[in-house]
Amino acid sequence: MVKQKTNKIKTNYNFAIIAIVAIIAIVVIVILTLNAQTATYDTYEQGEDYNLVGEAKGGIPGGGGEGKPPSKKDCVDSDGGLNYYTYGVISGPMPKKFDPTDSCLSSVRLREVYCNNNYGAAYLYDCPYGCENGACKEHTSLCGNGQIEAGEQCDGYNLNGKTCVDLGFAGGVLNCSDDCKFDTSECISGPVCGNGVLEQGEQCDDGNTNNGDGCNENCNLETTNCAETDGGKNYYVKGYATKDDGYTRHWDSCTYDSDTGQHVLYETYCEGNQIRTEKYPCSYTCSDGACQNLVMWCNDTDGGINYYVEGIVYGYNGTISYNYTDTCQNNRSLFEYFCEQNSPAGMPYYCPNGCYGGRCLY
């Protein structure tokens, strides 16, 4: 009887041990499940602080069980904090299974890590111009859209109202480069008198600085009256501008602008009794000191260079018709018009016996 009672007690004890072990196992499973749930940190929304959601709920883990971060090591953020435009990494105290690097969760959403109260945290931010390599993209200007934006001096033909003079040059043509910076290659620092090259600001340049030869030491014409052979700004007729003695002639000339792909005419004309030059882009091509169009012809009623017969030169040069009559400039000087390479031309001539009615006297 005593033996049976003893066996019954042992059996009840074993059942109690098994029950206790089962309860402990259930508690462990529940704790592990809760830890797995609180370790998720990818479900928070834009603008939420990581310390307020995910595994940070209910206190900060890893802090001795009291919800306090360790104090033996400081939290350090390589990009200085909430810096959305610089990739950063934190080190030091942080939650378990915590990614310590800035990262892009989508093409626009940034997960920015930082130190919050000396403990690793993360913050979601939507980048205005996209997210790439763990940082927001900077806004960059678009060169070539004709609009001047941050970092640009100009854009295409938009020079922001600036000229070569505004940039400290004497004159010239200001352009815009492919990187939206001012191109001053055609700006003129200032003319050099005596180099034999007619530059902006010079009336003449005969290769020296001597006075008394028609062009003085300052490269100004020494004569008083200005005359021209093509009737002014006539882009389709070759001519030259000169003073009344005809000593210095400035001919219209052609060039090719390789940057723009245009044929350019340098047209000389008189303005305010001074000789001026204009840079003019031809619609088609430029040849022999004149813009060329499809239709060109010239006729001279006195048969050419005939100083003793008054003649009329007339014709059509592209879209412009012309008509020039031989003229006495004074009682001794004749200005004789004639055709040259299917275009009108002219030159002064001294009449030994006098000039009258557009012709020299016999």
C-alpha positions as CSV (number, residue, x, y, z in Angstrom):
1,M,0.0,0.0,0.0
2,V,2.8,2.4,0.9
3,K,4.6,1.4,-2.3
4,Q,1.6,2.3,-4.4
5,K,1.2,5.6,-2.7
6,T,4.8,6.4,-3.3
7,N,4.5,5.6,-7.0
8,K,1.5,7.8,-7.3
9,I,3.3,10.8,-5.8
10,K,6.2,10.3,-8.2
11,T,3.8,10.2,-11.1
12,N,2.1,13.4,-10.1
13,Y,5.6,15.1,-9.7
14,N,6.6,14.0,-13.2
15,F,3.4,15.5,-14.6
16,A,4.1,18.8,-12.8
17,I,7.6,18.9,-14.2
18,I,6.3,18.3,-17.7
19,A,3.6,21.0,-17.2
20,I,6.2,23.5,-16.0
21,V,8.5,22.8,-19.0
22,A,5.6,23.1,-21.4
23,I,4.7,26.5,-19.9
24,I,8.3,27.7,-20.1
25,A,8.5,26.6,-23.8
26,I,5.3,28.5,-24.6
27,V,6.6,31.6,-22.9
28,V,9.9,31.4,-24.9
29,I,7.9,31.0,-28.2
30,V,5.8,34.0,-27.4
31,I,8.8,36.1,-26.6
32,L,10.6,35.1,-29.8
33,T,7.5,35.9,-31.8
34,L,7.2,39.3,-30.3
35,N,10.9,40.0,-30.9
36,A,10.6,39.0,-34.5
37,Q,7.6,41.3,-35.0
38,T,9.3,44.3,-33.3
39,A,12.4,43.8,-35.4
40,T,10.6,44.9,-38.6
41,Y,11.4,48.5,-39.7
42,D,10.4,48.7,-43.3
43,T,6.7,49.6,-42.8
44,Y,6.9,53.1,-41.5
45,E,5.7,56.1,-43.5
46,Q,7.2,59.3,-45.0
47,G,8.4,61.6,-42.2
48,E,8.2,59.0,-39.4
49,D,11.2,58.7,-37.0
50,Y,12.6,55.2,-36.7
51,N,12.8,55.6,-32.9
52,L,8.9,55.8,-32.8
53,V,8.1,52.7,-34.9
54,G,9.4,49.2,-35.6
55,E,11.9,47.6,-33.3
56,A,12.2,50.8,-31.3
57,K,8.7,50.5,-29.8
58,G,8.6,50.0,-26.1
59,G,12.0,51.3,-25.4
60,I,15.4,51.1,-27.1
61,P,16.7,47.4,-27.1
62,G,20.2,46.7,-26.2
63,G,20.3,49.2,-23.4
64,G,20.4,46.9,-20.4
65,G,16.7,46.1,-20.5
66,E,15.7,49.6,-19.2
67,G,15.1,51.2,-22.6
68,K,18.3,53.3,-22.3
69,P,21.2,53.3,-24.9
70,P,24.6,52.2,-23.8
71,S,26.8,55.0,-22.5
72,K,30.2,53.4,-23.2
73,K,30.2,54.3,-26.9
74,D,28.9,57.4,-28.7
75,C,26.8,57.3,-31.8
76,V,28.6,59.0,-34.8
77,D,27.0,60.0,-38.2
78,S,29.5,60.4,-41.0
79,D,27.3,63.0,-42.8
80,G,26.6,65.1,-39.7
81,G,23.0,64.3,-39.1
82,L,19.8,64.6,-41.2
83,N,21.7,65.4,-44.4
84,Y,19.6,64.2,-47.3
85,Y,22.0,65.1,-50.0
86,T,25.1,63.3,-48.7
87,Y,25.5,59.5,-48.3
88,G,26.2,58.7,-44.6
89,V,26.9,55.8,-42.2
90,I,26.4,55.7,-38.5
91,S,28.4,53.8,-35.9
92,G,27.8,53.2,-32.2
93,P,24.7,52.1,-30.3
94,M,21.8,51.1,-32.5
95,P,18.8,48.7,-32.6
96,K,19.3,45.0,-33.4
97,K,19.2,44.2,-37.1
98,F,19.5,47.9,-37.9
99,D,21.0,48.9,-41.3
100,P,23.4,51.7,-40.4
101,T,23.7,53.2,-43.9
102,D,21.6,55.8,-45.8
103,S,19.7,54.0,-48.6
104,C,17.1,54.5,-51.3
105,L,13.9,52.6,-50.7
106,S,12.6,53.7,-54.1
107,S,13.5,56.1,-56.9
108,V,12.4,59.0,-54.7
109,R,12.3,57.8,-51.1
110,L,15.4,58.0,-48.9
111,R,16.0,56.2,-45.6
112,E,18.2,58.6,-43.8
113,V,20.1,57.2,-40.7
114,Y,21.2,59.6,-38.0
115,C,22.0,59.8,-34.3
116,N,19.0,60.6,-32.0
117,N,19.9,61.1,-28.4
118,N,23.2,59.2,-29.0
119,Y,21.3,56.2,-30.5
120,G,20.9,55.0,-34.1
121,A,17.7,56.0,-35.8
122,A,16.3,56.3,-39.3
123,Y,14.0,58.9,-41.0
124,L,12.1,58.6,-44.3
125,Y,12.3,61.5,-46.7
126,D,10.9,61.9,-50.3
127,C,13.6,63.5,-52.5
128,P,12.3,66.3,-54.8
129,Y,14.6,65.3,-57.7
130,G,15.0,61.6,-57.0
131,C,17.1,59.3,-54.8
132,E,20.3,57.6,-55.9
133,N,23.2,55.8,-54.1
134,G,21.8,56.6,-50.6
135,A,21.3,60.3,-51.1
136,C,18.9,62.8,-52.7
137,K,19.9,64.1,-56.1
138,E,20.8,67.8,-56.4
139,H,18.8,70.0,-58.7
140,T,20.9,70.6,-61.8
141,S,20.4,73.3,-64.5
142,L,19.7,72.3,-68.1
143,C,22.1,74.0,-70.4
144,G,20.7,74.6,-73.9
145,N,17.1,75.3,-73.0
146,G,17.4,79.0,-73.6
147,Q,16.7,79.8,-69.9
148,I,19.4,81.1,-67.6
149,E,19.4,79.0,-64.4
150,A,21.6,78.7,-61.4
151,G,25.3,78.3,-62.4
152,E,24.8,79.6,-65.9
153,Q,26.0,82.9,-67.3
154,C,24.1,82.6,-70.5
155,D,22.1,80.0,-72.5
156,G,22.2,79.9,-76.3
157,Y,21.2,83.3,-77.7
158,N,20.1,84.4,-74.2
159,L,23.0,86.6,-73.0
160,N,21.1,88.0,-70.0
161,G,21.4,91.5,-71.6
162,K,25.2,91.4,-71.5
163,T,27.6,92.7,-74.2
164,C,31.4,92.7,-74.6
165,V,31.4,96.3,-73.2
166,D,29.6,95.1,-70.0
167,L,32.5,92.6,-69.5
168,G,35.2,95.2,-69.8
169,F,36.0,95.0,-73.5
170,A,36.1,97.8,-76.0
171,G,33.5,96.1,-78.2
172,G,33.0,93.0,-80.4
173,V,30.5,90.2,-80.4
174,L,29.7,88.3,-77.2
175,N,28.7,84.6,-77.6
176,C,27.6,81.8,-75.3
177,S,29.6,78.5,-75.2
178,D,28.2,75.0,-75.0
179,D,28.6,74.9,-71.2
180,C,26.5,78.1,-70.8
181,K,29.5,80.3,-70.1
182,F,30.3,83.6,-71.8
183,D,32.5,83.2,-74.9
184,T,34.6,86.4,-75.3
185,S,36.7,85.1,-78.2
186,E,35.1,87.7,-80.5
187,C,35.3,90.5,-78.0
188,I,37.8,93.2,-78.8
189,S,40.1,94.5,-76.0
190,G,41.0,97.6,-78.0
191,P,42.4,98.5,-81.4
192,V,46.2,98.6,-82.0
193,C,46.9,101.5,-84.3
194,G,49.7,100.9,-86.8
195,N,49.4,97.1,-87.2
196,G,47.8,97.4,-90.7
197,V,44.6,95.7,-89.6
198,L,41.3,97.8,-89.5
199,E,39.9,97.1,-86.0
200,Q,36.8,98.3,-84.2
201,G,37.3,101.9,-83.1
202,E,39.7,102.7,-85.9
203,Q,38.8,104.8,-89.0
204,C,41.9,103.6,-90.8
205,D,45.1,101.7,-90.3
206,D,47.8,102.0,-92.9
207,G,50.5,100.1,-91.0
208,N,52.2,103.1,-89.4
209,T,51.5,106.0,-87.0
210,N,52.7,108.7,-89.3
211,N,50.7,111.9,-89.9
212,G,50.1,113.4,-93.3
213,D,49.6,110.2,-95.2
214,G,45.8,110.2,-94.9
215,C,45.7,108.2,-91.7
216,N,47.0,109.9,-88.6
217,E,48.9,108.6,-85.5
218,N,45.5,107.7,-83.8
219,C,44.3,105.8,-86.9
220,N,41.7,108.5,-87.7
221,L,41.3,109.7,-91.3
222,E,42.9,113.0,-92.0
223,T,40.4,114.0,-94.7
224,T,37.0,115.5,-93.9
225,N,34.3,114.2,-96.2
226,C,33.2,110.6,-96.5
227,A,31.9,109.0,-99.7
228,E,30.9,105.5,-100.7
229,T,30.4,103.7,-104.0
230,D,27.5,101.4,-103.4
231,G,25.0,103.9,-102.1
232,G,25.2,103.2,-98.3
233,K,24.5,99.9,-96.6
234,N,24.0,97.8,-99.8
235,Y,24.8,94.3,-98.9
236,Y,24.4,93.0,-102.4
237,V,26.8,95.4,-104.2
238,K,30.5,95.5,-103.7
239,G,31.8,99.0,-102.9
240,Y,34.1,101.0,-100.7
241,A,34.0,104.0,-98.5
242,T,36.6,106.7,-98.8
243,K,37.3,110.4,-98.1
244,D,36.7,113.0,-100.7
245,D,40.3,112.7,-102.0
246,G,39.9,109.0,-102.5
247,Y,43.3,108.4,-100.9
248,T,42.2,105.6,-98.5
249,R,39.6,103.1,-99.6
250,H,37.9,100.6,-97.3
251,W,36.4,97.9,-99.4
252,D,33.5,95.6,-98.6
253,S,34.9,92.1,-97.9
254,C,33.6,88.5,-97.3
255,T,34.5,86.0,-94.7
256,Y,33.2,82.6,-93.4
257,D,32.2,82.0,-89.8
258,S,33.0,78.4,-89.1
259,D,31.2,78.5,-85.7
260,T,27.8,79.5,-87.2
261,G,28.4,78.1,-90.7
262,Q,27.4,81.4,-92.2
263,H,29.0,83.6,-95.0
264,V,29.5,87.0,-93.5
265,L,29.9,90.4,-95.2
266,Y,31.9,93.3,-93.7
267,E,30.0,96.2,-95.2
268,T,31.7,99.6,-95.2
269,Y,29.6,102.8,-95.2
270,C,29.6,106.4,-94.2
271,E,28.0,107.6,-90.9
272,G,28.4,111.1,-89.5
273,N,31.1,111.8,-92.0
274,Q,33.1,108.8,-90.7
275,I,33.7,105.4,-92.2
276,R,32.0,102.6,-90.4
277,T,32.0,98.8,-90.9
278,E,29.0,96.4,-90.2
279,K,29.2,92.6,-89.8
280,Y,26.3,91.2,-91.8
281,P,25.4,87.5,-92.2
282,C,24.4,86.7,-95.8
283,S,21.3,84.6,-96.5
284,Y,23.0,82.5,-99.1
285,T,26.7,83.2,-99.7
286,C,29.2,86.0,-99.9
287,S,31.5,86.5,-102.8
288,D,33.8,89.4,-103.9
289,G,32.6,91.8,-101.2
290,A,28.9,91.3,-101.6
291,C,26.1,88.9,-100.5
292,Q,25.0,86.7,-103.4
293,N,21.5,85.7,-104.3
294,L,20.2,83.7,-107.3
295,V,19.7,86.7,-109.7
296,M,22.5,89.1,-110.6
297,W,23.0,91.3,-113.7
298,C,24.6,94.7,-114.4
299,N,24.4,97.1,-117.4
300,D,26.4,100.3,-118.2
301,T,25.0,102.7,-120.8
302,D,28.4,104.2,-121.6
303,G,29.9,100.8,-122.2
304,G,32.2,100.6,-119.2
305,I,34.9,103.0,-118.0
306,N,34.3,106.0,-120.2
307,Y,35.2,109.3,-118.5
308,Y,34.0,111.4,-121.5
309,V,30.4,110.1,-121.7
310,E,27.8,110.3,-119.0
311,G,26.6,106.9,-118.2
312,I,24.1,105.0,-116.0
313,V,24.8,101.7,-114.3
314,Y,21.7,99.7,-113.5
315,G,20.8,96.1,-112.7
316,Y,19.5,93.6,-110.2
317,N,21.5,92.0,-107.4
318,G,19.5,89.4,-105.7
319,T,16.4,91.1,-104.2
320,I,17.8,94.7,-104.7
321,S,17.7,96.7,-107.9
322,Y,20.1,99.6,-108.4
323,N,20.7,102.6,-110.6
324,Y,23.8,104.8,-110.5
325,T,24.7,107.8,-112.7
326,D,28.2,109.1,-113.4
327,T,28.5,112.3,-111.3
328,C,30.9,115.3,-111.1
329,Q,32.0,115.6,-107.5
330,N,33.4,119.1,-108.2
331,N,34.5,121.0,-111.3
332,R,37.6,118.7,-111.7
333,S,36.6,115.3,-110.2
334,L,34.4,112.7,-111.8
335,F,33.0,109.7,-110.1
336,E,32.7,107.1,-112.8
337,Y,30.4,104.0,-112.4
338,F,30.9,100.8,-114.3
339,C,30.0,97.1,-114.1
340,E,32.6,94.6,-112.6
341,Q,31.9,90.9,-112.4
342,N,28.1,91.4,-112.9
343,S,28.0,94.0,-110.1
344,P,28.2,97.8,-110.0
345,A,31.5,99.5,-109.1
346,G,32.9,103.0,-109.2
347,M,35.9,105.1,-108.8
348,P,36.9,108.8,-108.7
349,Y,38.8,110.3,-111.7
350,Y,40.6,113.6,-112.1
351,C,39.4,115.5,-115.3
352,P,42.3,117.5,-116.8
353,N,40.0,119.9,-118.6
354,G,37.2,120.0,-116.0
355,C,34.1,118.0,-115.2
356,Y,30.5,118.9,-116.2
357,G,27.3,117.0,-116.6
358,G,28.6,113.7,-115.3
359,R,31.6,113.5,-117.8
360,C,35.0,115.0,-118.3
361,L,35.4,117.8,-120.8
362,Y,37.6,117.4,-123.9
